[in-house]
Amino acid sequence: MERTQRQVDRLDRLVNDLLDVSRIRAGKLDLRLEPADLAEIVREAVREQRMAWPSRPIELTLPEAPVRIEEDADRI
């Protein structure tokens, strides 16, 4: 079930990405920017990749301090 859920999540992201492309082309993409820590976003992405492909090595070196950015959490 976990693997199926990951695949459904990936498909959902793909569909949303395609919709965003349409919105960008139409000039109608609305972003909801808020403060975030880029280092934590990258760590989470790496955790997801490690879960999806446990046999693939991923090396990650990030600063200890937060890397502050403004981002749209739904689209990053």
Contacts in CASP RR format, 6 or more apart in sequence:
PFRMAT RR
TARGET T0000
AUTHOR 0000-0000-0000
METHOD contacts of the structure
MODEL  1
MERTQRQVDRLDRLVNDLLDVSRIRAGKLDLRLEPADLAEIVREAVREQR
MAWPSRPIELTLPEAPVRIEEDADRI
6 51 0 8 1.000
6 52 0 8 1.000
16 74 0 8 1.000
20 29 0 8 1.000
20 75 0 8 1.000
23 29 0 8 1.000
23 30 0 8 1.000
31 72 0 8 1.000
31 75 0 8 1.000
32 72 0 8 1.000
32 73 0 8 1.000
32 74 0 8 1.000
33 70 0 8 1.000
33 71 0 8 1.000
33 72 0 8 1.000
34 70 0 8 1.000
34 71 0 8 1.000
34 72 0 8 1.000
34 73 0 8 1.000
35 68 0 8 1.000
35 69 0 8 1.000
35 70 0 8 1.000
36 68 0 8 1.000
36 69 0 8 1.000
36 70 0 8 1.000
36 71 0 8 1.000
36 73 0 8 1.000
36 76 0 8 1.000
37 66 0 8 1.000
37 67 0 8 1.000
37 68 0 8 1.000
37 69 0 8 1.000
38 67 0 8 1.000
38 68 0 8 1.000
38 69 0 8 1.000
38 71 0 8 1.000
39 62 0 8 1.000
39 63 0 8 1.000
39 65 0 8 1.000
39 66 0 8 1.000
39 67 0 8 1.000
40 66 0 8 1.000
41 71 0 8 1.000
41 76 0 8 1.000
42 60 0 8 1.000
42 62 0 8 1.000
43 60 0 8 1.000
43 62 0 8 1.000
46 58 0 8 1.000
46 60 0 8 1.000
49 56 0 8 1.000
49 58 0 8 1.000
50 56 0 8 1.000
50 58 0 8 1.000
END
